[in-house]
Amino acid sequence: MSSQQATATGGDVLRILLAILLPPLGVFFQVGLGLHFWLNILLTLFGYVPGIIHAVWIIATRR
């Protein structure tokens, strides 16, 4: 039986800080210019908080 624990790296912490300041930038550094980047720009334009939530979720779940 194998248990996997997600540990935050220094890069993750930096991306999360960027995601709080400018959500699309944090997503860009995680996934590049893909669908999630453009979706995050749209969410950020509709409301700053939805953009932050999406960015932190992308950073936390993508490895």
C-alpha positions as CSV (number, residue, x, y, z in Angstrom):
1,M,0.0,0.0,0.0
2,S,1.4,3.3,-1.0
3,S,0.4,6.6,0.4
4,Q,1.2,9.8,-1.4
5,Q,1.6,13.1,0.4
6,A,1.7,16.3,-1.5
7,T,4.4,18.6,-0.2
8,A,4.7,22.2,-1.2
9,T,7.9,23.2,-2.8
10,G,9.5,26.6,-2.9
11,G,8.2,27.0,-6.4
12,D,4.7,26.2,-5.3
13,V,4.8,28.8,-2.6
14,L,6.1,31.4,-5.1
15,R,3.4,30.6,-7.6
16,I,0.7,30.8,-4.9
17,L,2.0,34.2,-3.8
18,L,1.9,35.3,-7.5
19,A,-1.6,33.9,-7.8
20,I,-2.8,36.0,-4.9
21,L,-1.2,39.2,-6.4
22,L,-2.0,38.5,-10.1
23,P,-3.9,35.2,-10.6
24,P,-3.2,34.7,-14.3
25,L,0.6,35.0,-13.7
26,G,0.5,32.1,-11.2
27,V,-1.5,29.9,-13.6
28,F,0.9,30.8,-16.5
29,F,3.9,29.7,-14.5
30,Q,2.1,26.4,-13.7
31,V,0.5,25.4,-17.0
32,G,1.6,27.9,-19.7
33,L,-0.7,29.4,-22.3
34,G,-3.3,26.7,-22.1
35,L,-7.0,26.6,-21.5
36,H,-6.6,27.2,-17.8
37,F,-4.6,30.4,-18.3
38,W,-7.3,31.9,-20.5
39,L,-10.1,30.7,-18.2
40,N,-8.3,32.3,-15.3
41,I,-8.1,35.6,-17.2
42,L,-11.8,35.5,-17.8
43,L,-12.5,34.6,-14.1
44,T,-10.2,37.4,-12.9
45,L,-12.0,39.9,-15.1
46,F,-15.4,38.8,-13.7
47,G,-14.1,39.0,-10.2
48,Y,-10.7,39.0,-8.5
49,V,-11.6,36.3,-5.9
50,P,-12.8,33.7,-8.4
51,G,-9.5,34.2,-10.3
52,I,-7.5,33.6,-7.1
53,I,-9.5,30.5,-6.2
54,H,-9.0,29.0,-9.6
55,A,-5.3,29.9,-9.7
56,V,-4.6,28.3,-6.3
57,W,-6.6,25.3,-7.2
58,I,-4.6,24.8,-10.4
59,I,-1.3,25.2,-8.6
60,A,-2.3,22.9,-5.8
61,T,-3.7,20.1,-8.0
62,R,-1.2,20.1,-10.9
63,R,2.1,18.3,-10.5
